Structure formats: structure tokens, C-alpha cells
């Protein structure tokens, strides 16, 4: 089978880390990328999930996190702190309270 060269630029640290992991698996980076390419061709898909959250999902997740923090604050009895009180607490922690 005829061979072809694939050249690409990647971050130096990423390449070193990838090479190291491939070596742990007993692969060269070329062999690992070849396995990836063959899997893509055979299955006609990327062999792992690629997804991004929608703005709506990000907002939903942020709201859920806010409600969770609010409940934790209520449980700790600090849900009604003023901004000045919050800043004083932060300053005390920074000062090694």
C-alpha cells in the first residue's frame, strides 16, 4: 500500500504528553493517530462524543448552582448577609482568621 505523509502543528507540551501516554500504551504517536483515523473511516464517525452546551443549558446549570449555593447559605444561617458583611468575612479569611 502506498504511504502518504500527514504533517500538522500542535502545542509542544501537548505533543510531549501525547507521546508519553502513547509510549505507556506501547504505541508510537503515529500508530495512535493511525488507529484513530482507521476507526473514523470504518465507523464513519468520530469515535467519541463532541458536544457543546447551549446558552440555555449553561443558564440552566448556572441557575441550579445558584439555587444550590443559596440553599447551603440558608442551612448555614448566612443567607441574609449584606455585601459589607460578606466582604468583611472575605477580609478575615485573607488575614488568616
C-alpha positions as CSV (number, residue, x, y, z in Angstrom):
1,X,0.0,0.0,0.0
2,X,1.3,3.4,-0.9
3,X,2.2,5.7,2.0
4,X,1.5,9.3,2.5
5,X,2.8,11.9,4.9
6,X,0.5,13.8,7.3
7,X,2.1,16.9,8.8
8,X,0.4,19.1,11.5
9,X,1.4,21.6,14.1
10,X,0.4,21.1,17.7
11,X,1.4,22.6,21.0
12,X,4.8,21.3,22.1
13,X,3.6,20.3,25.6
14,X,0.6,18.6,24.2
15,X,2.8,16.5,21.8
16,X,5.2,15.6,24.6
17,X,2.3,14.5,26.9
18,X,0.6,12.6,24.0
19,X,3.9,10.8,23.1
20,X,4.4,9.8,26.7
21,X,0.9,8.3,27.1
22,X,1.3,6.5,23.7
23,X,4.6,5.1,24.9
24,X,2.8,3.9,28.1
25,X,0.4,2.0,25.8
26,X,3.2,0.6,23.7
27,X,2.3,2.8,20.7
28,X,4.1,5.5,18.8
29,X,2.1,8.7,18.3
30,X,1.9,7.8,14.6
31,X,0.4,4.4,15.4
32,X,-2.2,6.0,17.7
33,X,-3.2,8.6,15.2
34,X,-3.5,5.8,12.5
35,X,-5.7,3.8,14.8
36,X,-7.9,6.9,15.3
37,X,-8.1,7.6,11.5
38,X,-8.9,3.9,10.7
39,X,-11.7,4.0,13.3
40,X,-13.2,7.2,11.9
41,X,-13.1,5.7,8.4
42,X,-14.5,2.3,9.4
43,X,-17.3,3.8,11.6
44,X,-17.8,7.0,9.6
45,X,-17.9,9.0,12.9
46,X,-15.7,10.5,15.5
47,X,-15.2,7.7,18.0
48,X,-16.0,9.8,21.0
49,X,-18.7,12.4,21.8
50,X,-18.1,16.0,20.9
51,X,-20.6,18.4,22.3
52,X,-21.0,22.0,23.5
53,X,-23.7,23.3,25.8
54,X,-26.3,25.6,24.5
55,X,-26.7,29.0,26.1
56,X,-29.9,27.8,27.6
57,X,-28.2,24.8,29.2
58,X,-25.4,27.0,30.6
59,X,-28.1,29.3,32.1
60,X,-30.0,26.4,33.5
61,X,-26.8,24.9,35.0
62,X,-25.8,28.3,36.5
63,X,-29.3,28.8,38.0
64,X,-29.2,25.3,39.5
65,X,-25.7,26.1,41.0
66,X,-27.0,29.4,42.4
67,X,-30.0,27.7,44.0
68,X,-27.7,25.1,45.5
69,X,-25.4,27.7,47.0
70,X,-28.4,29.6,48.2
71,X,-29.8,26.5,50.0
72,X,-26.3,25.9,51.5
73,X,-26.2,29.5,52.8
74,X,-29.7,29.2,54.3
75,X,-28.7,25.9,56.0
76,X,-25.6,27.7,57.4
77,X,-27.7,30.7,58.5
78,X,-25.9,33.2,56.4
79,X,-28.3,33.8,53.5
80,X,-29.1,37.3,54.7
81,X,-25.6,38.7,54.9
82,X,-25.1,42.2,53.4
83,X,-22.3,42.8,50.9
84,X,-20.3,44.6,53.6
85,X,-20.6,41.5,55.8
86,X,-19.6,39.2,53.0
87,X,-16.6,41.5,52.2
88,X,-15.6,41.5,55.9
89,X,-15.7,37.7,56.0
90,X,-13.5,37.5,53.0
91,X,-11.1,40.0,54.5
92,X,-10.9,38.0,57.7
93,X,-10.1,34.8,55.8
94,X,-7.4,36.7,53.8
95,X,-5.9,37.9,57.1
96,X,-5.6,34.4,58.4
97,X,-8.6,34.5,60.8
